[in-house]
Amino acid sequence: MADLDERRLRLRNAVLQWLYAELLAGRSKSAPTPQTIMRYPGCSISDVGWDELSDAVDNLDRVGYVRRGPRAGRRIAQLALTTEGQLAAQSFGGQQVRDATEAAARNDPHIVMGRDGTVNIVHNSAHAIVGGGNGQAPDEHNRRMLIIGLAGLLVAAISAGVAIIRWAPWDGKSDTAPPAGPVTTQSLPTTQSPVTTTSPTTTGPRETWYNLVEYTASGGGNGFNTVNSIRIGVPTRTFPGSIVGYYQSSLSEQNDRATWTVGGRCTKLSVWVGKDADSSSSAGVGRFYVRGDDADLAAPVEKSMTDAPEEITADISGVGRLTLLDTRALSDARNAWGSPRVMCWDPPGSKR
């Protein structure tokens, strides 16, 4: 998204979040207009015209966040969020969904928040009667309608909490300076199974996925830059909330590097690695390292421009300092770290 100025990026993200709110309300396809986007509580842009709205939709289509459907007259076509589009939309609204649902669970013993982030409705409660009629275990259709109804109650919370966050590199200047947005991996479930107890859940701490690009690194080199999304490898896949390594880097001169102080409160790392598919060069092999307290946590991975993206997972239990490092020659294609996430009891640092 390096070619988007601030206004275009904010409008693109407002359209994306509006489509996500429409999806939560049960409308899988919607055709935006300047008026509906400007009225959306998460939009802080005025005087939106058809041309710039069309430009924002073209951008969402180009990065694979939406699919176009039948046109609404001569205006904007009906749009449906892709899976990648939903992930990107959740990067702005997903945390608000989870927080609002947890608040509802604390205030109503018939709404139970599971340890994995799911929402359960207790049998024979008012919510179950609305969703299932007689309090019996609902079928697939009723479960879906029940969740849509709950989602509708949360749309206001999502809208009130949406904020557009711009990203800047840790240090130095890059050959590209794309903006970035945060990502969260919690999403509203599409189907649920009812529980059989009326006891409210406890509200103690629990492990949660955190995207590392949302949190300030405690140290690093000059060659890492956060990006809103990145396309990796062949066949190409797009990952939101990612990192590009663009400096010449080696084990002796570690320019493409960042370290987070996780303080032993995290247990797992997941990240996809490979070459940036939009690099101007297609040469070279990148080498990717994951280290905990200066020791390798996983075998280094090598990737060329023609390789598919590969996921690196590592057990980081007890690790105090987590480091991502890659190496590349000056003329090589850029290295890419797709959606780096850690499972932690607490955030892996201060919010950016």
C-alpha positions, 0 to 999 in steps of 0.5 A: 500500500506504499502508493496510498496517501493518508486520506486514501488509506483512511478511506480504503480502511473505512470502506473495509471496516464498513463491509465488515460491519455489514457482514456481521449484520448478516449482509454478505454483499453490499454496495457502498455509496459516499453517503453510507461511508461518511455516515459510518461511525468509523469514518473520519473523512468528509466530502467523499466523492464517487471517484475516490470511493471507486479508487478505494474499491479498486485498491481493495480488489487489487490486493484481494480483500474484496470480490465484486458482484453485480453493479448497483446501477451505474455506481459501485458494484456489490462487494463481498469480503474475502477471507483475507479481507475479513482478517484485514478488517479484524485488524481494526475491529476484531479486538473491540468485538472480543472486548465487547463480548467479554463485557457482555459475558461479565454482565450476563451469566447466560453469555459465556466467553470460552477460553478459545474466544468463542461465545456460548449461549446458555440453554433456556436463557432469554438469548437461547429462546430468541435464537432457538425458540424452545431452548433446545439445541439449535440447528445450523441455521438457528445457530447462525442466526443467533450469532448474527443477532449477537453480532448486531449488538456488538456493531456499535461497540466495533464502530466506537472503537475503530481507529486508523493507525499509521505505522512507521519503520523502526529506524532508518529509511527504506526504498519503500515506505508503505503504511501498516495496520495492526492485526488481531487474530481473534474473530467472531465465530460463525457457529457455536454449541450451547452450554449446559451450565448457568455458571458465569466464567471467571475473568482471569488472564488467559493466553491470546495471539498478538501480532508483533508489528503492533508492539514496539521492538526493544531493539533492532537494526535499520532494515526492518519496516512494518507494512499493512500487508505483503505478498509472498512467494510463488504461488503468491499469498497475501499476509496482513500486518507484516514485516519487510527486510530490505537492507543488506544484512548478514550474521556479522552485520545484522541490519534486518533484525528486531527484538521484542522483550516478551519477559517469559510470558509467551509460549508460541510463535507463528510466522510465514517467511519468503521473498517479497513478491513485489520486489524489483529484483528476483535474485538471491536467497534469503535466510530467516532466523528465529532466536530466543535469548540469542539461541536459535529456536528453530532451524534457519529457513532459506527462500528464493523468489520462486519458493512458496511461503513457509510457516515457522513455528517455535516454542518460546516458553520461558524466552525473555527476548525474542529476535527475528533476523534475516540475511540478504545481499544488496541486490537480492529480492527483499525478505518478507515476514508474514503476520508474525504472531505470538501466543502470550499471557500479556502483550509483548511490549508497549503498543505502537 
